[in-house]
C-alpha cells in the first residue's frame, strides 16, 4: 500500500470509504470535515492506495500539547491485512517528527473490536471523560 497525503481528487473516494466504515454521522458533514482539515495541518491527512484504489485514511492533528487521531478507516474487504497498523505507524512517525509527546483518540462506546485494535498498537484507556461542545452545527450530512 502506498501512503500519501490527501489530494482534492480523493474526496469522493474518501467519503465513500468513511460511509462504508460507518464513520459518517448526521452531525458531521464529511465535506466540511475535509475542508476543515485542509485548513489545519493538511500534511497530517493521509490516504492509503492499493492498485489505484483508495483503501485507507487517517486524519491527525497536533496543537503543540497533544496529538489527535480521527477518521482511521480501512476498506472492509481489506481489513486484517495490516493496513490500519501501517496507517497508524506512518501518522505516529509524522507526529513524532513534530515532537508530539502523546496521542489521544476517541472510540465510540461499545466498539470493542476497534478498542482491541488500538490496544494491540499500545494505546491504553485513559482515566478521563470525553466532553464536547459544538461551535458549528453541520446539520444532516450530505453525500
N, C-alpha and C positions, 0 to 999 in steps of 0.2 A: 504494500500500500504506500502510495506517495502521500506525504502530509505536507500541506502548503497553506499559506494564508488565504482566507476567503477572498473571492473576487465577485464583483457585482453580477456577473453572468451565472453565479452559483445560486442566486436567490430562490428560484423556483424549486430546484433540487433540494436545497436545504429545508425549505418549508415542507416539502413533500416528505422528507425523511423525518422531520420533527413530528409530523402528523402520524406517520407510520409507527413512530415510537411512543405515541400518546403523550407528547410533551406540550402540545398547544392547548391552552386554556382560554376560555372566553374573555378573561380579564387581561390577557397578554396578547396583543396583536403581534404576530411574528414579524411582520414587515416593519412595524415600529421598533421592535426589539433589535432587529438587524440594523436599522438606521441609527438607533441609539448607540449600539456597539461600535459602529463605524466612526462615530464621533469621539470615542474614547478608547484608546489602546487598540486600534483595529488590527495591529500585528498579533494580538492575542486571540483572534478569532480564526480558528484553524478548521480545515476540512481534510478528510481522507478520501483519496480517489483510487479506485482499482479499475483497470481496463477502461478508463474514461468515464466511469460511473462514480458519482459521489456516494460514499457508503458510511461516512462518519463525520461528526462535527464535535467541536468543543469550543466553548467561549470562556475566556478568563478575564479577570480584571485585577488590578493592583493599584491601591491608592497610597502606598507608602507604609502601611501598617499591616494589612492582611491581603492575601490573595483570595480570590473567589473563583469558583468553577460553576459554570452554568451550561445548559444545553449539551451535555455529553450525550451523544446519540450514536448508535451503531445500527445499521440496517438489520432488521430482524433475521433475515436469511444469512447474515454474515456474523452473527454472534457466536461467542465461544471459540473464536479463532485468533484471539489476541489483539484485535483492532482497538477495543476500548482501552486496553492497557497501553498500547502504542500511542494512542492519542494523549492519554494522561502522562506518559513518560515525556512526551515532547512538550506539553504545556508546562509541566513541572520544571523541565530544563529551562524554558524561557523565563519562568518566574524566578528560578534560582539566579539566572543572569541579572535580573533586576534587584537582586539581594532581598527578595521576599522571604521573611522568616517563618511564615505559617500560611497554610491554605485552609480556607473554610469552604464548605459546600453544604447544601441542603438536599435532603431526600424526603419525598413525600412519606408521611407516616404510613406504616403498613407495607411499604415496598421492600420486603425482606431481601429479595434477590439482589436489588441494587445496593442495599446496605452491605450485604455479604461481599459483593464485588469490591466495594471501596475498602472494606476491612482487609481483603486479600492484598490490596495495594498499600496497606499500612495506615489507613485512616482509622481513627477511633471516635467513639461517641464523646462529645464534649458535654460537660455538665452546664448546659446553657439552654435558655428558652429563646427560640427564634421569634422575633416580633417584627411586624412590618406596618407601614402606613403608606397608602397610595397617595402620591402627589399629583399623578395624572391618571385619569381613568380612560383606558383604551376602549372600553365597550366590547361588544362582540367581535371576536377575531374574524378577519376576512380571509378568504382563501389565498 
